Amino acid sequence: MNVREGPKTSYQRLFQLKNGETVREITRSNGWVKVSADGRVGWMHGDYLRAFGTEAKKKPEAIKATVKKQASPRCDPNYAGACVPIASDVDCSSGRGNGPAYVRGPVRVIGRDIYRLDGDGDGIGCERG
């Protein structure tokens, strides 16, 4: 799980967490969570966190990182929400790209946007389908 400088996939990766590592929540912004882990601070998407223990019910700052299962080998692991095929080039099905592969969005960029599907840099590609 990547932990970044800021609350978007366009920010530089600072470090990685392993499944089950405990982090402390600092703040939240648009689905992203600023966390502290072993003296390191950065941002990760809230979809990859879950609260645990009885203390979490009172004060949800103790959180475990949960690495979701990777996409199937035929889907690019840099994207979530739709299967982005692994190909020499992938374009949004609603756009003017020339393929050879296409994806119907929206898709969330969770790694590097190698096919440049997220034109406005908000972490979501192929927003128009």
N, C-alpha and C positions, 0 to 999 in steps of 0.2 A: 504494500500500500504506500503510495507516494505521499509525502508531506511537503507542501510547497510554501514559497515565500508569501503568497497572497491567495485570496479566495477565488481563483480561476485556474483552469488547466494551463493557461498561457504563462503563469508564473513559474519560475525556475524551481525544480525539485531540490529540496534541501537534504532530505534523508528518507529512508523507507522504514516502515513498521512491519513486523511479522504478525500473522494471525494470532490473536489472543493477547498481544501486548497491551498493557494498561496505560492509558493516557489521562490527563486531567483537562477538562474543558475550561477554556478561558472566556470565550465569547462565541456568538454565532452570527452569520451574515448570509442571507439568501441560500440556505441549505448547506453552507460550509461551516466548519467548526475550527476555531483556533485552539490548538491543543499544546500541552506541554508533556514531553516524554523524556525522562532521564536528563533534565536540564536543557533539552532542545525544545524550541518553540516553532510552530509552523501551522499551516492550514491543511485540512483534509476534508473531503466531502462527507457530510453527515450520514449518507447512505451506508457508509462502511463502519459505523459505530453503533454499539448497543450498550445501554446502561446495565449494570449488574449489581446484585446485592441489595440488602435492605436500605442501606444508606442512600443508594441511587434514587429511591422513591422520595426521600426527604430532600435531598440535595443532589441533583443529577450531574455531578462533576466527575465521578469515577466512571470511566468508560473503557470498554475493551474494543480494540480494533478488530474488525471481522473482515477478512479478505474474502470477497465473494468468489465463487467458482469462475474460472476463466471460461471464455466463450469457446465453442467447439473449434477444432483446428481449422475449420473452413471459414471462420469468422475472425476478423482482425481484433486482437485483444486491446487495441487502443481505443475502442469504441464500445458503448453499451446502449441498450434500448432497442437496437435493431441489429441484425447481422450485416456487418459491413464485410463483403467478400474480400479475400486476399487476392489481389490482382495487380497488374502493372499500373493501373489507374482506376479509380472509382470516382464516379460523379453522382450528384443528387439526381434522382429520377425526375424531379420537377425543374431541373436547370437546363442549360444549353451545352453541357459537357459532351465529349465524344467517346466516353467509356474507355475501355471495353466493358467495364462492369458498372452497375448502378445500384443505389440503395434508396429506399423510400424512408424518409425520416419522420420525426426528428430522431437524431442520435446524439448521445452525450459523449463528449470527448473525455476519456479518462486517462489518456496517455499522450503520446505525440500525435498531432493531427497531420499524419503523413500524406493524406489525400486532400488536404486543405478544404474540408467540408464545412468548417466553421468560419465563414467569411467575416463575421463581425466580432469574433474573439470572445463571445460570451459563454463558451463551453458547450454550446448546442449547435450541431450541424444539421443541414438539410431541414431547416425549420419549416419550410413550406411543403413538406412532404417528399 
